[in-house]
Amino acid sequence: MTQPALPFDRMPDVVFVRHARARRYVIRVRADGVVRVTLPRWGSKREGQAFAERERAWIEKQRQRVARERDRPRAEALAPAAEEAMRARAKAELPPRLLALAAEHGLTVTRISIRNQKSRWGSCARSGHICLNWRLVTMPDSVRDYVMIHELMHLERMDHSKQFWRLVAAACPGYKDARAWLKNFSRAAR
């Protein structure tokens, strides 16, 4: 016979935090498995507990995902000197290539930043500011170019609609292969 689950208010790995700007109840499962329930300023702990109870299946699923990710072997990190050299290479190589692709497609980039983003390869602001992840220099040229073209096409359409993907396909016919490569690379790097 299985033991009934403890109510969330008695579980040691569940924390309830009130946040003045929160507009709704929010549940997050942290990397260490602790469940954080954010309460809006108008909410009550009792309502937060009821919300967490209703989401118990989702919480358990997220805890299992976090545990799997924690147990998965990670890719080797670069030595600090090697990473610094790669960042310098990215600052030297990526902006000229991005500007060449922009000119090829008749687009204007106002600013380029090379960053250390953990979960993005690039981003584009309405102002024309494009940020690129320095790790792009470690990838095949076709993949690197796809990421840059993807961000450049956001200068035309700031969404991921069918029209946006048509623009990407016209500018980068092999984009599906590049996306698949990125997905596999991201999975292996975790």
C-alpha positions in Angstrom: 0.0 0.0 0.0 1.4 3.4 -1.0 1.7 6.2 1.5 -0.5 9.3 0.8 1.5 12.3 -0.5 2.3 14.9 2.1 0.5 18.2 1.6 2.7 20.8 0.0 2.9 23.0 3.1 4.6 20.1 5.1 7.1 19.2 2.4 10.6 20.5 3.2 11.5 21.0 -0.4 8.6 23.4 -1.2 8.9 27.1 -0.6 6.2 29.8 -0.8 7.5 33.2 -1.7 5.3 36.4 -2.0 6.3 38.7 -4.8 4.9 42.2 -5.0 4.9 42.3 -8.8 3.5 38.8 -9.4 0.1 38.9 -11.1 -0.6 35.2 -10.7 0.5 32.1 -8.9 3.6 30.6 -10.5 5.4 27.3 -9.8 9.0 26.7 -10.6 11.1 23.6 -10.1 14.7 24.6 -9.4 17.7 22.6 -10.6 18.1 21.2 -7.0 14.5 19.9 -7.1 13.1 22.5 -4.7 9.6 23.7 -5.7 9.1 27.4 -5.5 5.5 28.7 -5.4 5.3 32.4 -6.1 2.3 34.1 -4.5 0.9 37.4 -5.9 0.6 40.2 -3.3 -3.2 39.7 -3.2 -2.9 35.9 -2.9 -2.9 33.6 0.1 -0.7 30.7 1.1 -3.7 28.5 1.3 -4.6 29.3 -2.4 -1.0 28.7 -3.3 -1.1 25.3 -1.7 -4.3 24.4 -3.5 -2.7 25.6 -6.8 0.3 23.4 -6.1 -1.9 20.4 -5.2 -3.8 20.8 -8.6 -0.4 20.9 -10.4 1.1 18.0 -8.4 1.5 15.7 -11.5 3.2 18.5 -13.5 5.5 19.2 -10.5 6.5 15.5 -10.3 7.2 15.4 -14.0 9.4 18.5 -13.8 11.3 17.0 -10.8 12.0 13.9 -12.8 13.2 16.0 -15.7 15.5 18.0 -13.4 16.9 14.8 -11.9 17.6 13.3 -15.4 19.4 16.5 -16.4 21.4 16.6 -13.2 22.5 13.0 -13.8 23.4 13.5 -17.5 27.1 13.8 -18.2 28.1 17.3 -19.2 30.3 18.4 -22.1 33.8 19.4 -21.1 34.2 23.1 -20.4 36.9 25.0 -22.1 40.0 26.1 -20.2 39.7 29.8 -19.4 42.5 30.7 -21.8 41.0 28.7 -24.6 37.6 30.3 -24.0 39.1 33.7 -24.1 40.8 33.0 -27.4 37.5 31.7 -28.9 35.7 34.8 -27.7 38.4 37.0 -29.3 38.0 35.0 -32.5 34.2 35.5 -32.4 34.6 39.2 -32.0 36.9 39.4 -35.0 35.0 37.0 -37.3 31.3 37.2 -36.6 30.5 40.9 -37.1 32.1 41.2 -40.6 30.2 38.0 -41.7 26.9 39.3 -40.3 27.4 42.6 -42.1 28.2 40.8 -45.3 25.0 38.7 -45.0 23.0 41.8 -44.2 24.3 43.6 -47.3 23.6 40.6 -49.4 19.9 40.7 -48.3 19.6 44.5 -48.3 19.2 44.8 -44.5 20.7 47.3 -42.1 22.2 46.2 -38.7 22.6 49.1 -36.3 24.7 47.3 -33.7 26.3 43.9 -33.1 27.2 42.4 -29.7 29.0 39.2 -29.0 27.8 37.6 -25.8 28.0 34.6 -23.6 24.4 33.5 -23.8 23.6 30.2 -22.1 20.4 29.3 -24.0 20.4 31.4 -27.2 22.5 31.4 -30.3 21.4 34.9 -31.2 18.7 37.6 -30.8 17.5 40.6 -32.7 15.9 43.9 -31.4 13.6 46.0 -33.4 16.2 48.7 -33.3 18.5 46.5 -35.5 20.8 45.5 -32.7 21.8 41.8 -33.2 23.4 39.8 -30.4 25.4 36.6 -31.3 26.7 33.9 -29.1 30.5 33.6 -29.2 30.1 29.8 -29.5 29.0 30.2 -33.1 32.7 30.2 -34.1 32.9 26.6 -33.0 30.2 25.5 -35.5 30.2 24.6 -39.2 29.9 27.7 -41.4 26.5 26.7 -42.7 25.1 26.5 -39.2 26.7 29.8 -38.2 25.3 31.5 -41.3 21.8 30.1 -40.6 21.8 31.6 -37.1 22.9 35.0 -38.5 20.3 34.8 -41.4 17.6 33.8 -38.9 18.4 36.9 -36.8 18.6 39.1 -39.9 15.2 38.0 -41.1 13.8 39.3 -37.8 14.6 42.7 -39.1 11.8 41.9 -41.7 9.4 40.1 -39.3 9.7 40.1 -35.5 7.9 36.8 -35.1 8.2 33.1 -36.0 5.2 33.0 -38.3 4.9 31.1 -41.5 5.9 34.2 -43.4 9.0 34.5 -41.2 10.0 30.9 -42.0 9.4 31.6 -45.7 11.9 34.5 -45.5 14.4 32.2 -43.8 13.9 29.5 -46.4 14.4 31.9 -49.3 17.6 33.3 -47.7 19.0 30.0 -46.4 17.7 27.0 -48.3 19.5 24.5 -46.1 18.1 26.0 -42.9 16.4 22.7 -41.8 19.6 20.8 -41.8 21.3 23.6 -39.7 18.4 23.6 -37.2 18.7 19.8 -36.8 22.5 20.2 -36.3 21.9 22.9 -33.6 19.3 20.7 -31.9 21.7 17.8 -31.7 24.6 20.0 -30.7 22.5 21.6 -27.9 21.4 18.1 -26.6 25.0 16.9 -26.6 26.3 20.0 -24.8 23.9 19.7 -21.8 
